[in-house]
Amino acid sequence: MPVKQLIKHSEYHDSVSLMLVARELSGLEGVQDAAVVMATEANKSILENAGLLTDAAKAATPNDLVIAVKTGTEAAANLALEKVGGLLKKKASASQGGEFRPKTIRGALSMHPAANVAVISVAGRYAADEAWEALLRGLHVLLFSDNVSLEDEIALKEYARDHGLLLMGPGAGTSLINNVALGFANVIPAGPVGIISAAGTGLQEVSTLLARQGVGITQGLGTGGRDLKKEVGGIMMLEALKALQADPATQVLVLVSKPPAEAVVEKILKQVAASSKPTVICFLGGEVGALAKLPNVIPAHTLQECALLAAQVVKPELGDIKAHLSNENARLAGQASELKQKMKPEQRYLRGLFSGGTLCYEAQVIWRDLLKGPVHSNAPLPGGSSLADSTKSHEHTTVDLGEEEFTVGRPHPMIDNDLRIRRLLQEARDPQVAVILLDVVIGYGAHPDPASELGKAVEEARALARREGRELLIVASVTGTEGDPQGLSRTVSTLTQKGVIVCDSNAAAARLTSMLVSG
């Protein structure tokens, strides 16, 4: 099939527009595949794996836009490329909308003088300046952007702290303030639990699992992933902790993060001890033994356990959480024993394809204790095994597709399934793969129906394996609630109908997949 490409040098369009143009090209008659991406090294590798990379694209720079089409005829390819300019212009015009939209924070405040929160999502090199503009005007800030220097983060957070403001971020993808969702977030009922998280999908997973137990939250505050580094000192987690400790509506506190710097842990625990409120702490992958000896502290190993322990404080009738998890493990072991009968002996590796970085991290924490041999990743645990090439798996592999290397010039994988679908089919072709694990995150900001797109790809991947005489297992968890636009039960049902084994949490899915490839 002819592959033709068009290179537009030093041309930028927002990633959502590029995604929509690629979809329209793919739908044209005679087009077998299409991609519209910035020419980053990761995107070039993805194009190569898809058979869409030409010599011209190899020479392109990350500032260049690559349009690639694979068609049945050269005429179809030429026609598709002729339409690109018009499609890009159409998307750019549509993004402007018909109504006036202020282009500055000052302009937005003139239209909405009562606003007290700014959400900033611009290229990293501009993000700090916009955050300063918002803080100086007395606004709390959710800084969605990443690529902000550590020095800027520290200065912004110190100013916010000294002026009674929140600076959530950089790279803060999720917050729920007074039940208003900011960034990627879910429909969560109001309740007595306050969550402070340095991990966006960690906040989503814990809050949605709480909701399934009938427990709501007061606030869900994201701090940004670097907040608990030694250099930053946990400035925003400490300020958020003080605020929720003083909030009469918050009866239970939850802290979620990857393991903080030791000096930061001491500050946090000292502040926890300043209040009598029960505080569930989940420092994923960190040592929890010492935490259990501290007053008011309830340690948790996983996000699932964190949510259940917090719910138990509110609803003691939930009973023994450790017994609940033990019974779940027994059920998973029985399920794994039956499923393993379907696989060939040479199928011995698992592959994780994640849209949520915290969920990818949690899976690795669980696999570290349960699997023989290393798990390779583009976002490994401290001391873990890094992939030589993030676009190619090796033995047990898990990939965080939301890492910046994959999202430059592309929408986040919670919005756009294209990259994960391509990788799913790539993994399905490996005869040594036994099981593929997916996280499906629904809610505000996410794809309107991820289950339908992923489900179709799962059918294709499993059919591909069957043609080669193998049975490929696909396991998933869904982070979401019934109130989300996509609907939890509707999403689970769609995935299940397509042959996906859906678990109740990411932690349960990680345990099941480890059992499927353990001896």
N, C-alpha and C positions, 0 to 999 in steps of 0.2 A: 504494500500500500504506500502511495507517495506521502512523504512527510515534508511539509514546507513551513518555513518560519519567516517571521517579520521581526526585525530588531528596531525598536524605537529608542534611540540614544538619549540618555538624560531626560527621560519622560516619566513623570510620576502621576499615578492615580491611586486613590484610596483602595485598600485591599478588598472591601466589599464590592466596589464597582468592578474590579478585576474578576472576582468570583462570578458575578452575574453575567459579565461578558463571556467568560469561558463556558458558562452553562448555555447561553444562547448559541454560541458557536457549535457546541456539542449536539445541539438539537437540529442543526441544519441538515438538509438532505445530503447524504453521501459522506458526512463527517463521522468517522469512527471514534476519534478522541481529539481533545483540544485542551490546551493549557495557556493561561495568560498570567505570567508571573514576572517578578523582578529577578534579574539574573544573579542571585546569590549562589554561592557554591552548593548549598544544600538543595536549592531549587534545580540547579543544573543536574545534580545527581539524581533527583527525582525524575526529571525529564529523560535522563539516560535510561533509567530503569523502565520507563514507560515506552521507550523507543521513539522519543520525541526530540532528542538532542542532535543538532547538526553542528558542523564545524563553526559556523557563524555564531551560534549561541555559546559555544565553548569559549569564544574570544570576548564575549560580552562582559561588562562590568556590573557590579551590584546596583549601579544607578540606571542601568538599561532595562527596558521592558521587552520581554520575549513573548511573542505570540506564536504558538505552534499548533499545527493541525495535521491529523492523519486522516486521509480520505481514500475512497475507492478509486478516484480518478484525479488527474492533475487539474482538470477543469473545476472539479468540486473544491479542490484546495485553493485555487486562485479566487474563486467566487467567495469563499469563506474569508480569506484575507482581505478582499476588497471591502467587505462589510465591517471590518474591525474599527476603522476610523469613525464611522457613523455610530456604531454601538458605544464606543468610548465617550464620544461627545454626548450622546443621548443620556448615558448614565451620569455624566458629570452635571448635565443640566437638571436631571431629575433630583439629584442630591441637594440642589439649591432650594427646591420647593417653590411654591407659589407665594408664601407669606414672608414677611420681613423677618430675618433672623440676625440678631446682633452678632457682630464679629469680635467683640471684646467683652471682657468681664464688666467693664464700666458700662457698656451699652446694655448688657443683660440686666444689670442692677437698676438702670434707669427705667426699664420696663417692669422689673419685679423687685421693688425696693424692700419687700419683706423677706426676700430669700436670705438664708443664712448658711447655705452649703453650696460649694462649687465642686462639680465633677470635672476633672481635667484629663483629657485624653488626646494629647497631641504628640508629635515626634519628640523623643527624649531631649533633644538639644534645645527645645523651646519650653519644656515642661516646667523647669524650675522657675523661670521668669513668670510664667502664668500663675504658678503656685504662690509666689511672692505677691503678685498683684492681688490675688484673692485674700491672702492672710492680712495684708496691709489694709484691706477694706473690711476687715472684721469677719471674714467668712471661714467656717470650717471647710476643710478640703479633703475630698477623696481623689488622690493622685493615682489614677489608673495607669498612667504612662510609666514605662520603665526607661532604662538607659539614662537615669539621673545619677550624677556623681554622688559618691558617699559624702563628700564635703558639703554638697548642696543639701542632701537629706538631713544631715546633722544640724546645719544652720536653720533650715526650715522648721524642724521639729523643736529645736530649742526656742525659737521665736514663738511657735504655736503654744508650747508649754507655758512660757512666761506671760502669754496674753490670754490664757484660758480657752485656747482653741484646739481642735483636733486636726492633725495632719496625718491622714490615713494613706500610707503608701511610702515611697513609690511602688508601683507594681501591685497596688491593692485592687484586686478584681472584684471584691465582694464586701458589701456592708448592708446591714438592715437597721435603719435608724427610725425609731418610732413606727415600726412596721412599714416603712417605705424602703423599697428595694433599690439599691444603687449598684450598678455594674451587673455581674452575673449573680442572681439571687433567686430565692424561691418564695412561694406563698407560705408563710409560717404564721401560726396563730399567736396571739399575744399570750404571755405567760410569765412565770417568775424567774426564768433562767436568763442570765446575761452572759453572752459569749464574747471573748476577746481573742482574736486569732491572727497569727502571722502567716496564715495559709488560707487562700481564698476558697479552694474546693474543700479544705478541711472544715471551714465554717459552714459551707453548704451541706457537707455530709453529716456533721453533728446536728445541725439545726433540723434537717429533714428527718433524721432518725428520731430525734426528740418528738417531732410532730407526729410521727407514726405511733408513738406511745401516748399521744394525747397531751403532750406537754409543749407549751409555747415559750416564747422568749420576750424579754423586755427590749434588749438591744443586741445587735450582732456587729461588732466593731472590728474591721480589718486594720492591721497596722503596717502591712508591707513585710515582705519576707526577710529584709535585712535588719528589722528593728531590734532583734535580740542578739545581733552581733556585738562584740566587745566595743567596737568603735562607736556604735550608736547608743549602746547602753540601755536598750529597752525603754527609751523615753516615752513612746506612745503607749506601750502596754502598761507602763506604770501609771500614766495619767488616766487611761481608760479604766484601769483597775480601781484607782481612787474614786473616780466618778461613779462607778457601779457599786462600790462598797457604800457610798453615801446615798445611793438611790433606794428609797424605801420599797419600791416595787420589785426590785431585784433581790430575790431570796437565796439564789444559788448562783455561783460563778463558775464559768468554764474557761480555761486557758488552753489554747491549742497552738503548737508550734513544732518545728523541728528542734532538736536539742540546742538550747541557747548557750552562749559563752558562760563559763563557770561564774565569772564575776557578775553577770547579769542575772543568773539564777538566784544568787544570794540577795540581790536587790528585790527581785520579784517575791521571793519567799518571805522576806522581811515585811513587805507590804501586805502580803496575804495574811500574815500573822497579826497585822494591825486591826483586823476585822474578825468578828466571830462567824461570819457567813461561810457555810461549807463551800469549798473550792475544788472542783475536779480539774486536775492538771494532766494533760496529755502532751508530753514532749516526745514526739514520735521517735522511737529508736534510742531514746535516752535511758539512763539508769533510773528506775523508779523505787528501788528498795528504800532509799533514805527518805523519800517523800512520805511514805506510809507512816513514819514515826512523828511527823509534824502535826500539830493541832490544826484542825479545820481542813486539812489537805486530804483529798481522795485521789490517789494516783490511778492512771489508766494507761494501758499498753497500746490500745488501738482507738481509732475514732469511734468504732462501734461500741467498744466498752465504755468510752468516755460518755457517749450519749446515754447509754443504759444506766450508768452509775448516777449521772445527773438526774435522769428521770426518776430513779429510785428514791432520791432524796425527797422529791415532790410527791411521789406515789409509792409509799413503802410496800403496798400490796403487790408490786411487781416481783417481790421475793428475791431469792438468792441469784445475783447476776452471774457469779462464777458457775453455779450449777446450770443456769440457762445456757451459757456459752459451752459448757462441757457437753450438754445434751445436743446442742447444735453440731458440735464437732463429730459426735457419734453418728448423727444423721448424714453429715457430709461424707464421712468415711464409708458408710454403707452405699451411698450414691456413687462414690468414686470407684468402689470395688466392682459395681455393675458396669459402669462406663468403660473401665479399663479393658474389659473383655472385647470391646469393639476395635481396639487398636492393634497395630502390628508391633512386633518387638523393636523394630528400628525407630518407631515413633517415640522419642524419649525427651523432647525438649518443649518448653513452653515459651510463648511469646506474649508480651503484654503491650497493647497499643492504647495509650492513655491520652485523654484530652486534659485531664486534671493533674497538675504537678504533684499535689499533696497525695492524691490517690495512688499515683505511681510510686511515690516515696513509701507510703504505707505498705503497699504490696511488697516492696523490696525488704522492708523490716520483717514482715512475716516470712517471706521466702528465705531470708538469711538464716533463720532458725530451723526451717523445715526441709530445705533442699540440700542435696549433696552437690558440691561444686559451686562456682560463682555464678552470679546473675550479672550480665553485662548490660550497661545502660549509658545513654547520653546524659543522664542525670543521676549518677550512682550515689549510694550512701558514702559517707566518709570512709576512705580506705577501700571502697568498692572498685569494681572493674569497669573502666570506661571503654565504650565502643571506639574502635579505631575509625570507623565511618558510621555516623548515625543513621545513614540510609540503608545499612546492611547489617542484619542480625548475625549473631554468633552464639551457638549453643543456647543456653537459657538467656533470653534477652527481654528487656522491657524498655519502651521508648516513651518519653514525654514529648508528645507532638505539639505541646503548647510552649516548648522552649523557644527562645528568640530565634535560634537558627532556622526554625521552620516557619516562623510567623512574619518574617520580614517580607513584605509584599504579598502576604496571604492573610486572610481572616483567621482568627483563632479557631482551632478545631472544634470548639463547642458551637461555632456558628456554621462552619463549612466542613462537611464530611469528606470532601474529595481526596485529600491527602491520606486520610486514614483508610479509605476504601482502597486506594491504590496499594497501600502497604499491606492491607489484609490479603489482597489477592497475591501479592508478592510472597507473603509468608505461607499461603496455602500451597504454593508450588514446591515448597521444601519438603521432601519426603520424610525428614526427621522430625517434623513438627507434629506434636500430639494435640496440643490445645492452644487456643488463642484467647486471651482475656481482654475484654473491652470495658471501659467505664462509659456510661451514658448519662450525661448531666443535662437535666431539663430545667425549665424555669425561665425567668425573665432574661433576655439577652441571648439565650441559647437558640439553636436551630428550632424552627416551629414544629418539626416532625422528624427527629433524628432516627427514630425506630424504623420508619418506612425506608429511608435511604440505606441505613446500615443493614436492615433485614434483607433487602434485595441483594446487597453485596455478600451477605452471609450465605444466601442460597447459592450464589455463583461460586463462592469459595469452596463450599462443601461439595458442590457438583464437580468442580475441578478435581478435588481430591479423590472423589469416587471414581472418576474416569481413569484414575491411575491406581485404582484398587485399594484406596485408603479411606478410613473414616476420620474426618477432621472434627474435633470438638470445639465449639465456641461457647465460652462462658462470659457472662456479663453481670454487672450490677447497675441499678438505676438510682441516681441521686436526684430525688424530687419528691413532690407531694401530690395528692389528688387535686389540690387547688391550683397547681401550676397550669399554664395554658395548654401544655401537651398532655397533662393528666398522667399520673403515675401508673394506674392500673391499665390504662389504654396503651401506654408505652410498653409495659411489661408484656401485655397480651400480644401486641404486634411482634415483638422480638421472639416470644415463645413459639408463635405460629410459624416463624421462619427457621425454627430449629435451634434457637439460642437457649442455653441453660442459664436461667436468671436467678441470681442469689439475692438475699435480702439486704446485703451490704457489701461494700468493697472488701472489707476484711474477710467476710465469709467466702467471697469469690476467690480471693487470694489463697485461702486455706484449701478450698476445693481443688484449685488448679495444681497446687503443690502435691496434693494426694494423688492426682492423676499421673504425675510423672515421677513419683517416688517409687523406689523398689520395694 
